[in-house]
Amino acid sequence: MPLVKTLYEPIEKNDKKRSGIMVPIEKLVMMLSEKIIIENPDYIIKAYANDNDKENLKNKIIEILDSGGYYHSGGRKELINRIFDFMFGYGALQKYIDNGDISDIDGTSYNEFSITKNGIRQEIEINFGDEKTFDTYCRLVAVRSGGFLNDDDTHCRTTDLKRKLRINVSIPPRNISGPAISIRKHRNHAYTYEELEQLGMLDENSRRILETAAPTEKSILFCGKGAAGKTTILRTFINSLPELERVLVVESDAEIYPDKKYTIEQKTKKPGEGGRPVDLEMLIKDGLTMSLDTYCIGEIVGPEAYSFIKASCTGHRMLGTIHSSGAGEALDRLVSLASGGMTNDSIERVMEASAAGINLIVYLKKFVVISIFAIKGISGGQPEYEYLYERSTK
């Protein structure tokens, strides 16, 4: 075990013997990292986004080492390398980050983790040792990607753009059970229809419906629960649109990462990120002046649903995802969310607009397209559907 000197036993510059106490190097790395996370988070954020700023972080670490009297028997360079490995990698979770078949990594406690692989959740053996170490890890992962956590703001959702990850972190006092982290992974490149068929998400019939819809102006709502594959298939669909079709993708946090040309990607700006906050509704409204063919809202979760519905009635193609327990419930869910942003319209009028503006609903469950509905109109205040596809259970 390497020898280190702690803050509580300052080193005399001329002390040739340098007697010290035994502290695990992992403990020292965590202590120093935690100090920087709390006192100088900007150094981590800048260094994570730009390798040129790592020298500034290195100098800050050296400053802390000198002022506190820390040393490591393996040398200062090795100690700084270990701190960098902790700050800029994912430690015990790295191999799951690197595995392309895994879409989600979830930790509900320092020793309680699961992954989702091709839509199936399974337990994995991960143990951070104790709650404090895991708390430091969660804060670091959030802070370096621009997240903000303290005793008042105990939850944040942020994005690791370098690795295409959506990160959700919550800590005490919000969490009674201790820190928790959820990491949603996105591939560097979208799946093709062929690959989704090989994976079992699509079959020949569901693939044909989507491929046929791509060159038209049909608006589509992809629905299902979390981790059902909604974003995955939406990304594939966007990439299959006609090359010159101008698309605007707006999201709270980057998740779609379209590969298609002539696509503009925008994200919201949350309070506390500096400057004027920008929400999804504002992005949609501003997009109306951008000579677009297609709008896409990565995830509809609030009153932006109202702007989505109104834009779907302007002649533009609309694409989006929404949480829903089935295809038949998706419009009710959309209208319910829209009620938070409605002004003078009635629920009935908004439902009529939804049925007129949205053409197809695609429902997914456990990374499989289960059903596809066409919306035919309104009858007795309720939408009329035509079943285009239902997954065979045989």
N, C-alpha and C positions, 0 to 999 in steps of 0.2 A: 504494500500500500504506500503510495507516494507521501512524502513528508511535506506539510504545508505550515506556514505561520499564519496565525489568525489576527484579526483586527485588534483583539484584546491583548496581544503580546507584541507591541511594536518592535521592529527590528532596528537595532542600532546599526548605522551605516558601516561602522568599523568592527562590528561583531564578527570575528572570524569563525567562531564555533557555530553560530546560528542555531542554537537549540530551539526546538519547536515541538508542537503537539501533533499527534497523528489524526488527520482528518481525511476521510475518503475524497479522492479527487472529484468524484461525481457530486459530492456535497458542496465542495468549493465552487465548482462550475455553476451549480444551481444558485448558490448564495450571490455570486457576482452577477449572474444573469438577472436575478430578481431585483437587485439593486438598480441596474440599468433600466429594467422594465418600468420600475416605479418612478425613478428620478429623471431618466433621460430617454424616454421612449422614442423620440424623434431620431436619435442615432440609429436605432434598430430599423425603423421604418425606411429611412433613406438608404441604409446599407443593403436592405433586402431588395429594394427596387433598383438600385444602381451599384454595381460592383465598385465603381470609383469612390463611393462614399464609405467603403469598408475600412479604408485607412483612417478616417476620422473616428470610426467606432473603435478601431484598434488603439488609437491614441487615448481615447476615453478610458478604455480598459486599463491601459498602462498607468494612467493618472490615478485610477482607483487602487491599483496594486501598490503604487508608490505611497499614496496617502494612507493606506490601511496597513501597510507592512506585510502584505501577502507574498509568499513565494512558494514555488513548487520544485521539488528536487529534480524533476525532469527538465527544468528550464522554463523560462518565461514563454518562449516560442511555442512549446508544446501545450502549455496551459492556455494560451490565447487560441491555438488551433482547436482545443477541446471546447472552449467557450463558443467559438464560431460554429463548430459542428452541432452544438446544442441549439444555438440560436437560429440557424438557417436550414437545418434538416428537420425531419419529423421523427427522429429517434426511433423508438420501438415500433412506431406505425409506418416507418419508411417503406418497408417491403410490401405493405398493403397499398400504399400510395402508388408504388411502382407496378403493381399487378393490374394489367389492363382489363381483366375480367371482373374486377371489383368496382362497384358503383358507389357504395356507401361504407363508411367506417364510423361506428357509434360507440362512445364511451359514456356510460351512466354512472361510473364510479372509477376510482383509481385502479381497481382490479376487476372491472366488469366491462367487457368489450364484445362487440359483434361486428360482422361485415355482411354486406349483401352482394352476392355473386350471381349474376344473371337472374336477378329478381328473387333469389332465395336467401333468406337471412340465416346466418350460422354463427355460433359462438367461437371466439378465438381466445388463446391464452396470452393475456397481456397484464402486467402488473407494474405500476409505477412506484411501488413500495409504500407510499403513504399519501394522504390527501394533500398535504402541503406541496409535495413535489409535483403532483398532478395539477394543482392549482397554478403553480408557476408555469408549467408547460402550457396549460390552456390560455393563460394570459399572454404568454409569448407568441403563440400561434396566432392569436387574435390581433395583438398590437402591431406586429411586424407587417400585417396586411392592411393596416389602417383602422383596425377596430379600436374601440374605446371602452375600457372597463375600469370601474372603481366601485366604492361602496354604495354610491348612488345609482350608477349605471351598471347593473349587474348582468346584463345580457347584451350581446352584440351579434350581428350577422354581417360577415364581410367576405371578401373574395381574394383568393390567391391567384392573381392573373397569370403569374409565371407558370403555374402548374394546372390552371383551369380547375380550381377547387372552390366550392362554396362552403364556408365555415360558419358554424353556429356554436357559440359558446355561452354558457350561463354559469354563474358562480354564486356562492352565498353572499348576502343573506337571501337572495331570491330562491336559491336551491337549498332546501333543508337537507337534502341527501348528499350535498357536496358538489364540487365542480362537475360539469358534464360538457361533452363536445360531440358535435356531429359534423362529419366531413362528407360532402357530396362531390364525387369525382366526375369529370367530363373528359372524354377522349380528345386527343390532340386533333384527330380528324373524325368527322361524322361517319357513322355506319352507312353503307350503301343499302339499297333495298335488298340486294342479293344477300348481304351479310345478315340483315335482320330476318330474312327468311330462313337462313341457315341456323340462326339462333333460336328460331321458333316464335319470334314476336309476330311475324307475318306468315301467312300462307299464300298460295297462288291467287286466291280470290281477293283477299284484303289488299294485297300488294297491287293488284290490277286496278282496284277502285282508287287508291291514292295516286298511282301513276297517271290514271286518266284525269283526275281532278287537277293535277299540277298545271297543265297549260291553259286551264280555264280560269275564270275569275271567282271560283267558289271560295266562300269564307268557311273556315273550319275551326271547330272548338274541340281540342283534345282533352279528355277528362279521365279521372281515376284518382285513387288515393296517392299519398306520397310514395315515391320510389316505384311507381307503376310503370315508368318508361315514357311518360308524356313528353318530357323535354328531349329525350333521345329521338323519338320518332318525329317530333316537330323539327328538329335540326335536319334530319334526313329529308323531310318534305321541303323545307326551305331551299336546300341545296339542289333539289330536283326542279325548281321553278325555271321558267325560261330565262336565259342568260341575261337579257337586257331588262328584265323586270326589276324596277327600283323598289327596294324593300327597306323599311325602317323597323329595326328591332329595339324595343325599349324594355328595360328590366330594372328591378330594384337592385339586383346583384347579377353580374355577368354569369350566365350559365349556358347560353345557346351556342355561342362561338361559331356562327355560320361561316362556311367556306365559300359561299356563293359570291360572285362578283356583283357589283352595283348594289351592295347592301351597306346601310349605315347602322352602326350600333351605338346606342345611347343608354346611360344609366342614370338613376335618380341621384340627387345629392341630399343626404340626410342632415337634419339639424346637428350642429356640432362639427361638421366636416369643413366649415369655412364658407363664407359667402352666403348667398341667398339659397335656401332649400329649394329643391326642384322635385316634384312628385310625378308619378306616371301620368296623371291627368294633364299636367302641363306639357309633358313630352308629346302626348297624343295630339293635343290642340295645336302645338307649334308645328307638328308634322304635316298638318293640313296645307301649309304654305310651301311645302318642299317638293311638289310635283312627283308624288309617290304613286306607285301602283298598289303596294301592299303594306299594311301595318301588322306588326306582330308584338303582342304583349307576352313576355316570357311566362309570367304567372299572374293571374287575376285573383287578387285576394281582398280587394276593398272597393271603395267608391269609383275607382277608375273603370269599373265594369260599365258604368253609365256612359262614359266617354267612348268606350269600346263599342257599345251598342249603337250609339248615335253615329259613330264613324262608319259602322257597317252598312248604314243606310245612305251613304254619300257616293256610292259607286266604287269604293275601294274594296279590295280584298282584305279581310281581317283574319288573322291567325292568333291563337292563344291557347293557354292551358288553364284548367280550373280543377279544383278538387271536387269530386263528386262520386257518389256511390253507384252511379250507373248512367248510361247515356240518356235515359228518360228523365233523370233528375237534374241534368246539367243546366238546362235553361232556367229552371226554377232557382237554382243556386246562383246563376248569373244575375237574374232579376233581383233576387234578394240582396246581393252585394251592391247592385246598382242603386237600390233605394237609399243608400247612404249618401249618394251624390246627386239625387234628383232634386229638381227645383219645382216646376209646375206640372210635370207629367204625372199621370196616375200609373199605378202598377199595371193596369190593364193595357194602357198605351205602350208602356215599355215592353211588355210581353209581346205585343203585336209587332213592335219594331224589331225585337230579337228574332222572332220567327220569320220576319221579312228579310232581315239582313244576313242571317247565318244560314248556311246551306247544309252543312254536314256536321255531325257529332261523332267523334271516334272515342270509344271507351276502352281503356286498358286496365288489366289487372295482372299483377305479378309478371310484368314485362311481356305480356301477350295482348294483342288486339282481340278483344272479346266480341265487340259489336260495332257496327257503323249504321247510323240513322241518317236519312235525309229528312229535312224539315219541309213540310208541304204547305204550311200556313197555320191559321188559327180557326178553331171550331169551338163555340161555346166558351170562349175565353181561354182555352187550352190549346197548346200546339198539337198539330197533327204530324205524325211521323210515318215514314216508310222504311221498313227494314231493308237495308241493302245487303247486310252481311251479319251473320252470327256464327261464331266459331263453333265448329263441330266438336263435341265432347268424346267422339268415338276414337 
